[in-house]
């Protein structure tokens, strides 16, 4: 006498339905260019408090979260990416003024230099499109910040 496998069929259908529902979510998670720019995918962090805060180390991701916490209303920027514990990228809003951008770059560079002492630091501001807007560099030998 042959029995029909009812439960495996239900599990198969449920698995297929679940995979169809989950599949569209996967690509959407990687579409945020803050995560993939400026130098590739991040391994730590992700969406955080309405912004993106990522890093390629735990310490870098923690610093990126700190950066996002400094502008909780996302008035000036929407995301932060830390690479190699010495490079920070932030995506700024188009309404930021030159003076505010300069102050932001200096402040973030000083904060990163305190968090990761003895390293040359580079902080780059990007437009929301991903194009480079401005950059600040910190030289640990002189303690000076230069803006470009």
Short mmCIF file of the C-alpha atoms (twelve columns), coordinates in Angstrom:
data_MODEL
# 
_entry.id   MODEL 
# 
loop_
_atom_site.group_PDB 
_atom_site.id 
_atom_site.type_symbol 
_atom_site.label_atom_id 
_atom_site.label_alt_id 
_atom_site.label_comp_id 
_atom_site.label_asym_id 
_atom_site.label_seq_id 
_atom_site.Cartn_x 
_atom_site.Cartn_y 
_atom_site.Cartn_z 
_atom_site.pdbx_PDB_model_num 
ATOM 1   C CA . UNK A 1   0.000  0.000  0.000  1 
ATOM 2   C CA . UNK A 2   1.438  3.375  -1.046 1 
ATOM 3   C CA . UNK A 3   1.138  6.348  1.287  1 
ATOM 4   C CA . UNK A 4   1.248  9.863  -0.041 1 
ATOM 5   C CA . UNK A 5   3.881  12.021 1.680  1 
ATOM 6   C CA . UNK A 6   1.654  14.913 2.707  1 
ATOM 7   C CA . UNK A 7   3.978  16.654 5.176  1 
ATOM 8   C CA . UNK A 8   7.073  16.773 2.932  1 
ATOM 9   C CA . UNK A 9   4.949  18.366 0.217  1 
ATOM 10  C CA . UNK A 10  3.701  21.000 2.654  1 
ATOM 11  C CA . UNK A 11  7.262  21.666 3.835  1 
ATOM 12  C CA . UNK A 12  8.476  21.946 0.244  1 
ATOM 13  C CA . UNK A 13  5.729  24.407 -0.655 1 
ATOM 14  C CA . UNK A 14  6.380  26.401 2.513  1 
ATOM 15  C CA . UNK A 15  10.116 26.501 1.750  1 
ATOM 16  C CA . UNK A 16  9.476  27.683 -1.800 1 
ATOM 17  C CA . UNK A 17  7.079  30.395 -0.646 1 
ATOM 18  C CA . UNK A 18  9.538  31.549 2.010  1 
ATOM 19  C CA . UNK A 19  12.452 31.656 -0.443 1 
ATOM 20  C CA . UNK A 20  10.371 33.691 -2.913 1 
ATOM 21  C CA . UNK A 21  9.484  36.156 -0.165 1 
ATOM 22  C CA . UNK A 22  13.051 36.440 1.134  1 
ATOM 23  C CA . UNK A 23  14.807 36.576 -2.245 1 
ATOM 24  C CA . UNK A 24  13.774 40.159 -3.139 1 
ATOM 25  C CA . UNK A 25  15.083 41.403 0.226  1 
ATOM 26  C CA . UNK A 26  18.637 40.153 -0.385 1 
ATOM 27  C CA . UNK A 27  19.645 42.438 -3.278 1 
ATOM 28  C CA . UNK A 28  18.005 45.450 -1.655 1 
ATOM 29  C CA . UNK A 29  20.301 45.140 1.372  1 
ATOM 30  C CA . UNK A 30  23.387 45.542 -0.798 1 
ATOM 31  C CA . UNK A 31  22.078 48.422 -2.891 1 
ATOM 32  C CA . UNK A 32  23.124 51.163 -0.436 1 
ATOM 33  C CA . UNK A 33  26.194 52.637 -2.087 1 
ATOM 34  C CA . UNK A 34  27.479 53.891 1.275  1 
ATOM 35  C CA . UNK A 35  28.239 50.282 2.114  1 
ATOM 36  C CA . UNK A 36  30.103 49.550 -1.117 1 
ATOM 37  C CA . UNK A 37  31.892 52.848 -1.628 1 
ATOM 38  C CA . UNK A 38  34.618 54.053 -1.486 1 
ATOM 39  C CA . UNK A 39  36.577 50.776 -1.492 1 
ATOM 40  C CA . UNK A 40  34.318 47.729 -1.396 1 
ATOM 41  C CA . UNK A 41  31.907 45.852 0.812  1 
ATOM 42  C CA . UNK A 42  31.959 46.229 4.558  1 
ATOM 43  C CA . UNK A 43  32.112 43.348 6.988  1 
ATOM 44  C CA . UNK A 44  30.826 44.998 10.177 1 
ATOM 45  C CA . UNK A 45  27.936 47.323 10.887 1 
ATOM 46  C CA . UNK A 46  25.129 48.211 8.536  1 
ATOM 47  C CA . UNK A 47  21.996 50.316 8.818  1 
ATOM 48  C CA . UNK A 48  22.048 52.158 12.110 1 
ATOM 49  C CA . UNK A 49  19.667 54.753 13.550 1 
ATOM 50  C CA . UNK A 50  18.260 55.606 10.141 1 
ATOM 51  C CA . UNK A 51  21.694 55.911 8.525  1 
ATOM 52  C CA . UNK A 52  24.462 53.581 7.483  1 
ATOM 53  C CA . UNK A 53  27.432 52.946 9.785  1 
ATOM 54  C CA . UNK A 54  29.927 50.357 8.597  1 
ATOM 55  C CA . UNK A 55  33.569 49.434 8.923  1 
ATOM 56  C CA . UNK A 56  35.963 46.677 7.942  1 
ATOM 57  C CA . UNK A 57  36.852 46.104 11.619 1 
ATOM 58  C CA . UNK A 58  34.745 46.103 14.789 1 
ATOM 59  C CA . UNK A 59  36.543 49.258 15.935 1 
ATOM 60  C CA . UNK A 60  35.905 50.959 12.600 1 
ATOM 61  C CA . UNK A 61  32.216 50.052 12.676 1 
ATOM 62  C CA . UNK A 62  31.982 51.368 16.256 1 
ATOM 63  C CA . UNK A 63  33.544 54.665 15.172 1 
ATOM 64  C CA . UNK A 64  31.145 54.870 12.206 1 
ATOM 65  C CA . UNK A 65  28.231 54.390 14.634 1 
ATOM 66  C CA . UNK A 66  29.661 57.187 16.798 1 
ATOM 67  C CA . UNK A 67  29.804 59.421 13.707 1 
ATOM 68  C CA . UNK A 68  26.163 58.707 12.838 1 
ATOM 69  C CA . UNK A 69  25.203 59.388 16.482 1 
ATOM 70  C CA . UNK A 70  26.696 62.891 16.199 1 
ATOM 71  C CA . UNK A 71  23.991 63.856 13.667 1 
ATOM 72  C CA . UNK A 72  20.916 61.899 14.809 1 
ATOM 73  C CA . UNK A 73  18.539 63.959 12.660 1 
ATOM 74  C CA . UNK A 74  20.701 63.377 9.572  1 
ATOM 75  C CA . UNK A 75  20.791 67.120 9.013  1 
ATOM 76  C CA . UNK A 76  24.293 67.022 7.555  1 
ATOM 77  C CA . UNK A 77  25.046 63.421 6.592  1 
ATOM 78  C CA . UNK A 78  23.384 60.053 6.132  1 
ATOM 79  C CA . UNK A 79  26.133 57.481 6.494  1 
ATOM 80  C CA . UNK A 80  29.683 56.724 7.554  1 
ATOM 81  C CA . UNK A 81  32.193 54.136 6.332  1 
ATOM 82  C CA . UNK A 82  35.538 53.374 8.033  1 
ATOM 83  C CA . UNK A 83  38.345 51.546 6.202  1 
ATOM 84  C CA . UNK A 84  41.555 50.274 7.746  1 
ATOM 85  C CA . UNK A 85  40.894 52.271 10.926 1 
ATOM 86  C CA . UNK A 86  42.350 55.344 9.237  1 
ATOM 87  C CA . UNK A 87  39.990 56.325 6.411  1 
ATOM 88  C CA . UNK A 88  36.487 57.677 6.995  1 
ATOM 89  C CA . UNK A 89  33.939 58.415 4.306  1 
ATOM 90  C CA . UNK A 90  30.707 60.293 5.015  1 
ATOM 91  C CA . UNK A 91  27.803 60.971 2.665  1 
ATOM 92  C CA . UNK A 92  26.655 64.556 3.120  1 
ATOM 93  C CA . UNK A 93  23.339 66.168 2.323  1 
ATOM 94  C CA . UNK A 94  23.248 68.682 -0.542 1 
ATOM 95  C CA . UNK A 95  22.103 71.481 1.786  1 
ATOM 96  C CA . UNK A 96  25.361 71.528 3.816  1 
ATOM 97  C CA . UNK A 97  27.172 74.861 3.636  1 
ATOM 98  C CA . UNK A 98  30.895 75.205 2.947  1 
ATOM 99  C CA . UNK A 99  31.463 76.418 6.502  1 
ATOM 100 C CA . UNK A 100 29.511 73.541 8.019  1 
ATOM 101 C CA . UNK A 101 31.334 71.062 5.771  1 
ATOM 102 C CA . UNK A 102 34.721 72.443 6.823  1 
ATOM 103 C CA . UNK A 103 33.775 72.273 10.519 1 
ATOM 104 C CA . UNK A 104 32.402 68.761 10.055 1 
ATOM 105 C CA . UNK A 105 35.564 67.492 8.348  1 
ATOM 106 C CA . UNK A 106 37.838 69.013 11.000 1 
ATOM 107 C CA . UNK A 107 35.712 67.678 13.864 1 
ATOM 108 C CA . UNK A 108 35.480 64.156 12.419 1 
ATOM 109 C CA . UNK A 109 39.215 64.124 11.645 1 
ATOM 110 C CA . UNK A 110 40.066 65.170 15.209 1 
ATOM 111 C CA . UNK A 111 37.729 62.512 16.611 1 
ATOM 112 C CA . UNK A 112 39.210 59.817 14.414 1 
ATOM 113 C CA . UNK A 113 42.770 60.871 15.293 1 
ATOM 114 C CA . UNK A 114 41.913 60.524 19.013 1 
ATOM 115 C CA . UNK A 115 40.253 57.142 18.456 1 
ATOM 116 C CA . UNK A 116 43.043 55.733 16.267 1 
ATOM 117 C CA . UNK A 117 46.186 57.530 17.538 1 
ATOM 118 C CA . UNK A 118 49.498 57.606 15.707 1 
ATOM 119 C CA . UNK A 119 47.997 56.967 12.261 1 
ATOM 120 C CA . UNK A 120 47.586 59.205 9.264  1 
ATOM 121 C CA . UNK A 121 43.860 59.899 8.948  1 
ATOM 122 C CA . UNK A 122 41.820 60.748 5.870  1 
ATOM 123 C CA . UNK A 123 38.186 61.901 6.056  1 
ATOM 124 C CA . UNK A 124 36.337 62.260 2.769  1 
ATOM 125 C CA . UNK A 125 32.902 63.807 2.241  1 
ATOM 126 C CA . UNK A 126 30.830 62.437 -0.623 1 
ATOM 127 C CA . UNK A 127 27.675 63.728 -2.246 1 
ATOM 128 C CA . UNK A 128 24.671 61.388 -1.970 1 
ATOM 129 C CA . UNK A 129 25.464 60.318 -5.558 1 
ATOM 130 C CA . UNK A 130 28.856 59.027 -4.380 1 
ATOM 131 C CA . UNK A 131 30.950 61.744 -6.050 1 
ATOM 132 C CA . UNK A 132 33.767 63.148 -3.909 1 
ATOM 133 C CA . UNK A 133 33.096 66.593 -2.445 1 
ATOM 134 C CA . UNK A 134 35.959 67.392 -0.055 1 
ATOM 135 C CA . UNK A 135 38.690 65.785 2.008  1 
ATOM 136 C CA . UNK A 136 40.636 66.342 5.226  1 
ATOM 137 C CA . UNK A 137 43.982 64.729 6.018  1 
ATOM 138 C CA . UNK A 138 45.667 64.426 9.399  1 
ATOM 139 C CA . UNK A 139 49.420 63.993 9.760  1 
ATOM 140 C CA . UNK A 140 50.244 62.354 13.118 1 
ATOM 141 C CA . UNK A 141 53.858 63.617 13.012 1 
ATOM 142 C CA . UNK A 142 52.831 67.279 12.908 1 
ATOM 143 C CA . UNK A 143 49.334 67.047 14.386 1 
ATOM 144 C CA . UNK A 144 48.088 69.211 11.499 1 
ATOM 145 C CA . UNK A 145 44.880 68.823 9.482  1 
ATOM 146 C CA . UNK A 146 44.879 69.913 5.846  1 
ATOM 147 C CA . UNK A 147 41.702 70.423 3.830  1 
ATOM 148 C CA . UNK A 148 41.377 69.751 0.128  1 
# 
